[in-house]
Amino acid sequence: MKPSRCLKKLLKIDISPDSSYSEIEIGLYNLKRIVKSTSQKEVVRGGVRKMALLFHSKNWIARSLALKYFSKINKYVDEVDTNILHMFYSTDPRINDLAVKYVDIFSRFFKDNDTVFYHVYRSRSKYRRGAMKSLISQSPRYRPYEKDCEGEDDDLDLFKNIRRNTAEEYFGRLALPKLVRLSSTYPCLIKYFKFTEKFLMEEVRKADRYPPDMLRRLEMILGIEKEGRTMWDEFMKCSRWMEHGKFDRSVRVLKRLQNLDISKEYKIIFGIFARKMMFCLGLGNEMSVESLRPVISGHFEAELSGISQNGVYRVLRRLFKNGMKRMDTGDRKTKND
């Protein structure tokens, strides 16, 4: 009996932990294609074994790449190596992460495995919560531990991941409404989402997709108005005008920002610089501005695209000083003429 075409391709793939990164990546990609395209169990098992050899090697890059491709062929696998307890005893936290993630991917093979569940439960891995949820879904006996997986910590973990990566990487893993919900819950996430202005406006107006309270909250955060501009657009426009000494325009924008549904501290900051610019234009009294100087705290997470109160105050102060210099230069040129 002649070997099948898929089996021939499988036998041609020769990758080892000592291979280069590109060779390992290409080899794993070819293994993934073979496993997904065949219905022969022996070919699938052969491909999984080749990946397992890399996963259990001492090469950290090979192990992480093998785990990445394990997640891509998860549903095609009917047998895996469950002897991974030694990985939980490693002092290297990266190895522990690999073990917990492996359990998360192949949770159906660890059903009712109390030893593995115990190690996952005690683990400090960033993948712990996901692995516990997967194990609990496989076995009702672990339901009492379900409360340890609940709460907003999942969102906070995702928040940290989004800050480290580009948000587009999450489109394939999360439904779009999930990202919009996170934006309404954690406003400072918005600056990490590479959404276009057009996309934001369209999403907020999809009343059938999102709950009304979420839409209202997101509209307030974005400061959406009839002309389709956001609060952040207004702030950036004001910043440019301030830096170029166009205080008459900047004052109008700051007054509009003060009327938005934002924290009192930011309204005070906007009021300070609005009055400072009005004084420079001969429309106000600087003494009244100084009497409103706030106590700026750095712990508050800003609505303004994640910038703290200190950050907003420092930026506006620097732009105000630059604008003053521009105004003085313009006045001197006018007098010389």
Sequence and secondary structure as in RCSB ss.txt:
>XXXX:A:sequence
MKPSRCLKKLLKIDISPDSSYSEIEIGLYNLKRIVKSTSQKEVVRGGVRKMALLFHSKNWIARSLALKYFSKINK
YVDEVDTNILHMFYSTDPRINDLAVKYVDIFSRFFKDNDTVFYHVYRSRSKYRRGAMKSLISQSPRYRPYEKDCE
GEDDDLDLFKNIRRNTAEEYFGRLALPKLVRLSSTYPCLIKYFKFTEKFLMEEVRKADRYPPDMLRRLEMILGIE
KEGRTMWDEFMKCSRWMEHGKFDRSVRVLKRLQNLDISKEYKIIFGIFARKMMFCLGLGNEMSVESLRPVISGHF
EAELSGISQNGVYRVLRRLFKNGMKRMDTGDRKTKND
>XXXX:A:secstr
    HHHHHHHH    TTS HHHHHHHHHHHHHHHHH   HHHHHHHHHHHHHHHTSS HHHHHHHHHHHHHSGG
G S      HHHHT S HHHHHHHHHHHHHTGGGGTT HHHHHHHHH   TTHHHHHHHHHHH GGGGGGGGGG 
SSHHHHHHHHHHHHS GGGGTTTS HHHHHHHHHH GGGGGGS   HHHHHHHHT TTTS HHHHHHHHHHHT  
TT   HHHHHHHHHHHHHTT HHHHHHHHHHHHTSS  HHHHHHHHHHHHHHHHHTTSS HHHHHTT     S S
  TTTT  HHHHHHHHHHHHHHHHHHHHHHHHHHHH 
